């Protein structure tokens, strides 16, 4: 059987962040799979706000796709032969929606995949169990809070599944600083954000809200212990794609 072909897309322009994902993805040990890694050729070095989401979407689409003579855009031939696409930016990223208009292959964003995983790990009959997100800069508190509301269908009153999100807490570091800054300081900030999150509700699942947090589960575990699940969005996204592809959905 031909191998499953998955394109891992880092929509920022920092290639070192792209290749930092490789050992994490390889550790999942999915068989008969070939991963190709893509870094945006231009645009922001780190996606830190709504403007960066937009500009990184534009930069990637200009490179991944071309104009269709009949209107709209189509994937360039060299990017069209994949069985699935993972957008490795923890946001409600425009590239996810755009790619879905150009391919019948599944396209998964790591934000959406991690929230879906959290809902499967919570006991939804227990009204107090919640998940929460630890992310990078302060702008993500509002952006991801809104994205959770849009994804789960309500933005107000703590009603429905939206009430399952306890909080979004941030480190004050951007994605590149997670690896360029002194690691003791990064660990301190990540763990302080986790501590604030755990104080906001009955949190049973912590979501790592940045692809640049790959490999930091251990720091989170030191704060939350073994009873709380820790979900890496990249792992969740690859797992979701594997299920969709192998299930022929």
HELIX and SHEET records of a PDB file:
HELIX    1   1 UNK A   15  UNK A   26  1                                  12    
HELIX    2   2 UNK A   50  UNK A   64  1                                  15    
HELIX    3   3 UNK A   77  UNK A   79  5                                   3    
HELIX    4   4 UNK A   94  UNK A  100  1                                   7    
HELIX    5   5 UNK A  110  UNK A  121  1                                  12    
HELIX    6   6 UNK A  139  UNK A  152  1                                  14    
HELIX    7   7 UNK A  160  UNK A  164  5                                   5    
HELIX    8   8 UNK A  177  UNK A  180  1                                   4    
HELIX    9   9 UNK A  183  UNK A  198  1                                  16    
HELIX   10  10 UNK A  211  UNK A  213  5                                   3    
HELIX   11  11 UNK A  217  UNK A  224  1                                   8    
HELIX   12  12 UNK A  233  UNK A  246  1                                  14    
SHEET    1   A 4 UNK A  33  UNK A  39  0                                        
SHEET    2   A 4 UNK A   4  UNK A  10  1                                        
SHEET    3   A 4 UNK A  84  UNK A  87  1                                        
SHEET    4   A 4 UNK A 106  UNK A 109  1                                        
SHEET    1   B 2 UNK A  65  UNK A  67  0                                        
SHEET    2   B 2 UNK A  73  UNK A  75 -1                                        
SHEET    1   C 4 UNK A 165  UNK A 170  0                                        
SHEET    2   C 4 UNK A 129  UNK A 135  1                                        
SHEET    3   C 4 UNK A 202  UNK A 208  1                                        
SHEET    4   C 4 UNK A 229  UNK A 232  1                                        
END                                                                             
